[in-house]
């Protein structure tokens, strides 16, 4: 007798709908909301019936004395097959972004200005200098490159963070750990802080689990793109019956998504890249989404949702990229992608799509049933297993509870994890080519900007 088919369908109960609506009412306000606007994007012709939404974050730039960013700068988006699904993702992602700025404004992470040499001389637990030498001499010598080399005698802002592995703590650069930190005028800019490893959830254990899996997801995806490892094209079989059913409903008669499992060199979980191709040479020609987790099917589903969102973003980015290309050569464009939008526009072109196809062609095919089994343990145990894996592989792992009072009043917890031994999301034309982690991914070898937003 056949086993009952699992379902990926989002079960929207009345209380869930009302919970999302109530949460939005408490977060959304033009004058004093955590988000000042929220709305959906138009569905491209011939695309599946999915909801793609975005939001604008409140004026956190005022805390930092910065000018207002252009719309969409915080990359807050949500995607789903039902309105509830996309909306709750938008709200959760807005809380992640807000948390990274609010913790600085609150002063809960005091910044110490000192040189690395001074901290070493005082016996402070500062991270090793080798962790701060991220770029090659060739990169640092390029005209327009945004970062400066690490100098042990130059003053930097440092924050003290606890380890997730033991009772120790470390001083790490504030500009790497805190999204809302503005470096001092005389402080060299070593690298940009990103939200990689930040998650918000109503359950603290789930927030920690999500932040850890995202840390591994980005390390794996960036290591794969710039490195030389192979991906695994996942052939859909009975293990993925629910996903197959969903794809049959929404992608029948058009180009089906292609899923690549990107194995981590040494950490558990699934990281999946979903490639969406437009039929008939239409543009955006290609878009890629990432998903991760302890289960293969759920990770693939998350990657599909993000690919749909990136497809919508690619349309806007493509227009901007084409306008800029009139004033730049192809070499200048590829060398100057110091944001997380122009790369999406480039890879939406026919030329860019060919580069994606070439990179992902280095792959093998395997049935889903032959891939590692899902880990169905509760969030606390999954987070503990991931922490154990960091410890067993000799990596450092630090964390901080970013939950501001207004986030806690909404019933959420925001958690940040960070490891100097892992790759985070870089500017596409500024990968940390000197990072030792690339050795685990087969070495740094692909000079092209990555395609991820």
C-alpha positions as CSV (number, residue, x, y, z in Angstrom):
1,X,0.0,0.0,0.0
2,X,1.4,3.4,-1.0
3,X,2.3,5.8,1.7
4,X,0.3,9.0,1.8
5,X,1.9,11.9,-0.1
6,X,3.3,14.6,2.0
7,X,2.2,18.1,1.3
8,X,4.1,21.3,0.7
9,X,1.0,23.4,0.5
10,X,0.8,26.2,3.1
11,X,-2.0,25.6,5.5
12,X,-3.4,29.0,6.2
13,X,-5.6,28.8,9.3
14,X,-7.8,31.8,10.2
15,X,-5.7,32.6,13.3
16,X,-2.5,32.6,11.1
17,X,-4.1,35.1,8.7
18,X,-5.2,37.3,11.5
19,X,-1.8,37.0,13.2
20,X,-0.1,38.3,10.1
21,X,-2.6,41.1,9.7
22,X,-2.2,42.1,13.3
23,X,1.6,42.0,13.0
24,X,1.5,44.2,10.0
25,X,-0.7,46.7,11.7
26,X,1.8,47.0,14.5
27,X,4.8,47.3,12.2
28,X,3.5,49.3,9.3
29,X,3.3,53.1,9.5
30,X,4.5,55.9,7.3
31,X,5.6,58.0,10.3
32,X,6.7,55.6,13.0
33,X,6.5,52.0,11.8
34,X,9.3,49.6,11.5
35,X,8.3,49.5,7.8
36,X,7.0,52.6,6.1
37,X,5.5,50.9,3.1
38,X,4.7,47.4,1.8
39,X,3.3,46.2,-1.5
40,X,3.5,43.6,-4.2
41,X,5.2,43.5,-7.6
42,X,3.3,42.9,-10.8
43,X,3.4,39.3,-12.1
44,X,5.4,38.9,-15.3
45,X,3.5,37.5,-18.3
46,X,3.4,33.7,-18.5
47,X,4.8,33.3,-15.0
48,X,3.3,31.1,-12.3
49,X,0.7,32.6,-9.9
50,X,3.0,33.6,-7.1
51,X,3.0,36.6,-4.8
52,X,6.1,38.7,-4.6
53,X,6.2,41.6,-2.1
54,X,8.6,44.1,-0.8
55,X,8.8,46.7,2.0
56,X,10.8,49.8,2.9
57,X,12.5,50.0,6.3
58,X,12.0,52.9,8.7
59,X,14.6,55.7,8.7
60,X,17.4,53.9,10.5
61,X,19.8,56.0,8.5
62,X,18.9,58.9,10.7
63,X,20.5,57.1,13.7
64,X,23.8,57.1,11.7
65,X,23.6,60.6,10.2
66,X,23.5,59.2,6.7
67,X,21.5,60.4,3.7
68,X,18.3,58.4,2.9
69,X,19.1,55.3,0.8
70,X,17.4,54.7,-2.5
71,X,14.2,52.7,-2.4
72,X,14.8,48.9,-2.1
73,X,18.3,49.3,-0.6
74,X,17.5,47.0,2.3
75,X,16.4,44.1,0.0
76,X,13.3,43.3,2.1
77,X,11.2,40.8,0.2
78,X,8.8,37.9,0.6
79,X,7.5,35.3,-1.9
80,X,4.8,32.7,-1.7
81,X,2.0,30.8,-3.4
82,X,-0.4,32.5,-1.0
83,X,-0.6,36.1,0.3
84,X,0.0,35.0,3.9
85,X,3.2,33.2,2.9
86,X,4.7,36.2,1.2
87,X,3.6,38.8,3.7
88,X,4.9,37.0,6.8
89,X,8.3,36.6,5.1
90,X,8.4,40.4,4.4
91,X,7.6,41.2,8.0
92,X,10.2,38.8,9.3
93,X,12.9,40.0,7.0
94,X,12.1,43.6,8.0
95,X,12.7,42.7,11.6
96,X,16.1,41.2,10.7
97,X,17.3,44.3,9.0
98,X,15.9,46.6,11.7
99,X,17.6,44.5,14.5
100,X,21.0,45.0,13.0
101,X,20.6,48.8,13.2
102,X,18.7,49.1,16.4
103,X,21.3,47.2,18.5
104,X,23.8,49.9,17.5
105,X,21.5,52.8,18.3
106,X,20.6,51.3,21.7
107,X,24.3,51.1,22.6
108,X,24.0,47.5,23.8
109,X,27.2,46.6,22.0
110,X,29.8,49.2,23.1
111,X,32.6,49.8,20.6
112,X,36.2,50.0,21.7
113,X,38.5,52.0,19.5
114,X,42.0,50.5,19.4
115,X,44.6,49.0,17.1
116,X,44.9,45.3,16.8
117,X,48.5,45.5,18.1
118,X,47.3,47.3,21.2
119,X,44.7,44.7,22.0
120,X,47.2,41.9,21.5
121,X,49.7,43.7,23.8
122,X,47.0,44.0,26.5
123,X,46.2,40.3,26.3
124,X,42.6,40.9,25.1
125,X,40.9,38.0,23.3
126,X,41.0,39.7,19.8
127,X,40.6,37.5,16.7
128,X,43.7,36.6,14.8
129,X,45.1,39.1,12.3
130,X,45.0,36.4,9.6
131,X,41.2,36.5,9.8
132,X,41.3,40.2,8.7
133,X,43.5,39.8,5.6
134,X,40.7,39.0,3.1
135,X,41.8,40.4,-0.2
136,X,44.8,39.9,-2.5
137,X,47.3,42.6,-3.3
138,X,46.0,42.6,-6.9
139,X,42.4,43.3,-5.6
140,X,43.5,46.0,-3.2
141,X,45.5,47.7,-6.0
142,X,42.5,47.9,-8.4
143,X,41.2,51.4,-9.1
144,X,37.9,52.0,-7.4
145,X,38.2,48.9,-5.1
146,X,36.2,49.9,-2.0
147,X,38.3,48.3,0.8
148,X,41.7,48.9,2.4
149,X,44.3,46.4,3.6
150,X,44.4,45.4,7.3
151,X,47.0,47.3,9.3
152,X,47.7,46.1,12.8
153,X,48.7,49.7,13.7
154,X,45.5,51.3,12.4
155,X,42.6,52.1,14.9
156,X,39.5,49.9,14.4
157,X,36.2,49.7,16.2
158,X,35.8,46.4,18.1
159,X,32.9,44.8,19.8
160,X,33.0,42.0,22.4
161,X,30.9,38.9,21.5
162,X,30.4,35.6,23.2
163,X,31.2,32.2,21.7
164,X,28.6,29.6,20.9
165,X,31.1,26.9,21.4
166,X,32.2,27.5,25.0
167,X,32.3,30.2,27.7
168,X,34.9,32.3,25.9
169,X,34.5,35.6,24.1
170,X,36.3,37.6,21.5
171,X,36.8,41.1,20.2
172,X,35.8,41.3,16.5
173,X,35.6,44.3,14.1
174,X,32.4,46.2,14.6
175,X,32.2,46.9,10.8
176,X,32.0,43.1,10.2
177,X,29.6,42.2,12.9
178,X,27.2,45.1,13.1
179,X,25.1,46.1,10.1
180,X,24.3,49.5,11.5
181,X,27.9,50.4,12.5
182,X,29.5,53.4,10.7
183,X,33.3,53.3,10.7
184,X,35.2,56.3,12.1
185,X,36.8,58.7,9.7
186,X,40.3,57.4,10.3
187,X,39.2,53.7,10.4
188,X,40.2,51.6,7.4
189,X,37.2,49.9,5.7
190,X,38.2,46.2,5.7
191,X,34.9,44.7,4.5
192,X,31.2,45.4,4.7
193,X,28.8,43.9,7.3
194,X,25.9,42.0,5.9
195,X,22.9,40.2,7.4
196,X,24.3,36.7,6.6
197,X,23.7,34.7,9.8
198,X,20.8,36.9,11.1
199,X,17.3,35.5,11.7
200,X,14.1,36.6,13.4
201,X,11.5,34.2,14.6
202,X,8.7,33.9,17.2
203,X,10.6,30.9,18.7
204,X,14.2,31.7,19.9
205,X,15.4,28.1,19.1
206,X,14.1,28.5,15.6
207,X,15.7,31.9,15.2
208,X,19.1,30.4,16.2
209,X,18.6,27.4,13.9
210,X,17.7,29.7,11.0
211,X,20.7,32.0,11.5
212,X,23.1,29.0,11.6
213,X,21.7,27.4,8.4
214,X,21.9,30.7,6.6
215,X,25.5,31.1,7.6
216,X,26.2,27.7,6.0
217,X,24.0,28.5,3.0
218,X,25.9,31.6,2.0
219,X,29.3,30.0,2.7
220,X,28.4,27.1,0.5
221,X,26.9,29.1,-2.3
222,X,29.8,31.7,-2.4
223,X,32.4,29.0,-2.1
224,X,30.8,27.1,-5.0
225,X,30.6,30.1,-7.3
226,X,34.1,31.3,-6.9
227,X,35.6,27.9,-6.2
228,X,35.8,24.7,-8.3
229,X,33.5,22.2,-6.5
230,X,30.7,20.4,-8.4
231,X,27.0,20.8,-7.8
232,X,24.5,17.9,-7.8
233,X,21.5,18.3,-10.2
234,X,18.6,16.8,-8.2
235,X,16.4,14.5,-10.2
236,X,12.9,14.6,-8.8
237,X,11.6,11.2,-7.6
238,X,9.2,9.9,-5.1
239,X,11.1,11.5,-2.2
240,X,9.9,14.9,-3.7
241,X,6.3,14.0,-4.5
242,X,4.9,17.1,-2.9
243,X,7.3,19.4,-4.8
244,X,6.7,17.5,-8.0
245,X,2.9,18.0,-7.6
246,X,3.4,21.8,-7.0
247,X,5.6,22.1,-10.1
248,X,3.1,20.2,-12.2
249,X,0.4,22.7,-11.2
250,X,2.4,25.9,-11.7
251,X,5.1,25.1,-14.3
252,X,3.2,22.8,-16.6
253,X,3.9,23.8,-20.2
254,X,6.8,26.0,-19.5
255,X,10.5,25.7,-18.6
256,X,10.7,23.8,-15.3
257,X,13.0,25.0,-12.6
258,X,16.3,23.2,-12.1
259,X,17.6,22.4,-8.6
260,X,21.2,22.0,-7.7
261,X,22.3,20.7,-4.3
262,X,25.5,22.5,-3.2
263,X,27.2,20.2,-0.7
264,X,29.0,21.9,2.2
265,X,32.6,20.7,2.5
266,X,32.2,19.9,6.2
267,X,28.9,21.1,7.7
268,X,25.5,19.5,7.9
269,X,22.3,20.5,6.1
270,X,21.1,21.1,2.6
271,X,21.9,24.2,0.5
272,X,20.0,24.3,-2.8
273,X,20.3,26.7,-5.7
274,X,17.2,26.9,-7.9
275,X,17.7,28.1,-11.5
276,X,14.8,29.7,-13.3
277,X,15.1,30.1,-17.1
278,X,12.8,32.2,-19.2
279,X,11.4,30.4,-22.2
280,X,12.1,31.4,-25.8
281,X,15.0,33.7,-25.2
282,X,12.9,36.1,-23.1
283,X,14.5,38.3,-20.5
284,X,15.2,38.2,-17.6
285,X,17.0,35.2,-19.1
286,X,17.9,33.5,-15.8
287,X,17.6,33.9,-12.1
288,X,18.9,32.0,-9.1
289,X,17.5,31.5,-5.7
290,X,18.9,29.9,-2.6
291,X,17.3,27.8,0.1
292,X,18.6,25.8,3.0
293,X,17.6,23.7,5.9
294,X,17.7,20.2,7.4
295,X,15.3,18.7,4.9
296,X,15.9,18.4,1.1
297,X,12.4,19.1,-0.1
298,X,11.8,22.2,2.1
299,X,15.2,23.6,1.1
300,X,14.3,23.1,-2.6
301,X,11.0,24.8,-2.0
302,X,12.7,27.8,-0.3
303,X,15.1,28.1,-3.2
304,X,12.2,28.1,-5.7
305,X,10.5,30.9,-3.8
306,X,13.6,33.0,-3.7
307,X,14.3,32.4,-7.4
308,X,10.8,33.7,-8.2
309,X,11.6,36.8,-6.2
310,X,15.0,37.3,-7.8
311,X,13.3,37.0,-11.2
312,X,11.0,39.9,-10.3
313,X,14.0,41.9,-9.0
314,X,16.0,41.1,-12.2
315,X,13.5,43.0,-14.3
316,X,14.2,46.3,-12.5
317,X,17.9,45.6,-12.1
318,X,18.2,44.8,-15.8
319,X,16.9,48.3,-16.8
320,X,19.5,50.0,-14.5
321,X,22.3,47.7,-15.7
322,X,21.5,48.4,-19.4
323,X,21.4,52.2,-18.7
324,X,24.9,52.0,-17.1
325,X,26.3,49.8,-19.8
326,X,26.0,52.6,-22.3
327,X,28.8,54.4,-20.4
328,X,30.9,51.3,-19.5
329,X,32.8,48.6,-21.2
330,X,32.0,45.0,-20.3
331,X,35.2,44.7,-18.3
332,X,34.4,47.8,-16.4
333,X,30.9,46.5,-15.6
334,X,32.2,43.2,-14.3
335,X,34.9,44.9,-12.2
336,X,32.6,47.4,-10.6
337,X,29.7,45.5,-9.2
338,X,29.9,46.9,-5.7
339,X,26.2,46.4,-4.8
340,X,23.8,43.5,-4.7
341,X,21.6,44.6,-7.6
342,X,23.7,45.3,-10.7
343,X,24.9,41.7,-10.7
344,X,21.3,40.4,-10.8
345,X,20.7,42.7,-13.8
346,X,23.8,41.4,-15.6
347,X,22.9,37.8,-15.1
348,X,19.4,38.5,-16.4
349,X,21.0,39.2,-19.8
350,X,21.7,36.5,-22.4
351,X,25.5,37.1,-21.9
352,X,25.2,36.8,-18.2
353,X,23.0,33.7,-18.4
354,X,25.7,31.9,-20.4
355,X,28.2,32.5,-17.6
356,X,25.7,31.0,-15.1
357,X,25.1,28.0,-17.3
358,X,28.9,27.4,-17.7
359,X,29.5,27.5,-13.9
360,X,26.6,25.2,-13.1
361,X,27.5,22.8,-15.9
362,X,30.2,21.4,-13.7
363,X,27.8,19.1,-12.0
364,X,26.7,15.5,-11.6
365,X,23.1,14.2,-11.6
366,X,21.6,12.2,-8.8
367,X,18.1,11.1,-7.7
368,X,16.8,12.8,-4.6
369,X,16.3,9.4,-3.0
370,X,20.1,8.8,-3.1
371,X,21.0,12.1,-1.3
372,X,21.5,12.2,2.5
373,X,18.4,11.8,4.6
374,X,16.5,14.6,6.2
375,X,17.1,15.6,9.8
376,X,13.7,16.0,11.4
377,X,14.8,16.8,14.9
378,X,13.4,19.9,16.8
379,X,15.0,23.3,16.2
380,X,17.0,23.2,19.5
381,X,18.6,19.9,18.6
382,X,19.3,21.0,15.0
383,X,21.0,24.1,16.3
384,X,23.0,22.1,18.8
385,X,24.1,19.7,16.1
386,X,25.3,22.6,13.9
387,X,27.2,24.1,16.8
388,X,28.8,20.7,17.5
389,X,29.8,20.5,13.8
390,X,31.5,23.9,14.0
391,X,33.4,22.7,17.1
392,X,34.4,19.4,15.5
393,X,35.8,21.1,12.4
394,X,37.8,23.6,14.4
395,X,35.8,26.7,13.5
396,X,35.1,29.7,15.7
397,X,31.4,30.7,16.1
398,X,30.2,33.9,17.8
399,X,26.7,35.2,18.4
400,X,24.6,38.0,19.9
401,X,20.9,38.5,20.7
402,X,19.9,41.5,18.7
403,X,16.3,41.6,20.0
404,X,15.4,45.2,20.6
405,X,12.5,46.0,23.0
406,X,10.1,46.8,20.2
407,X,11.0,43.5,18.4
408,X,10.4,41.6,21.7
409,X,7.0,43.4,22.1
410,X,6.0,42.0,18.7
411,X,6.8,38.5,20.0
412,X,10.0,37.9,18.0
413,X,13.6,37.1,18.8
414,X,16.4,38.3,16.5
415,X,19.7,36.4,16.6
416,X,23.0,37.1,14.9
417,X,25.8,34.4,14.4
418,X,29.1,35.0,12.8
419,X,32.3,33.1,12.1
420,X,35.6,34.4,10.8
421,X,36.1,31.0,9.3
422,X,33.1,31.2,7.0
423,X,32.4,33.2,3.8
424,X,29.6,35.7,4.0
425,X,27.9,37.5,1.1
426,X,30.4,39.9,-0.5
427,X,30.0,42.6,-3.1
428,X,29.9,40.6,-6.4
429,X,33.1,42.2,-7.7
430,X,34.9,42.1,-4.3
431,X,35.0,38.5,-3.2
432,X,37.5,37.9,-0.3
433,X,39.9,36.0,-2.6
434,X,42.5,35.6,0.1
435,X,40.1,34.0,2.6
436,X,41.5,30.6,3.7
437,X,38.0,29.1,3.5
438,X,38.2,28.9,-0.3
439,X,40.7,26.0,0.1
440,X,37.8,23.9,1.4
441,X,35.9,24.8,-1.8
442,X,38.7,23.7,-4.2
443,X,40.5,27.0,-4.2
444,X,39.5,30.5,-5.5
445,X,39.3,30.2,-9.3
446,X,36.3,32.0,-10.8
447,X,36.9,35.7,-11.4
448,X,33.3,36.6,-12.3
449,X,31.0,38.4,-9.9
450,X,28.5,36.2,-8.1
451,X,24.8,36.3,-9.2
452,X,23.1,36.4,-5.7
453,X,21.3,39.4,-4.3
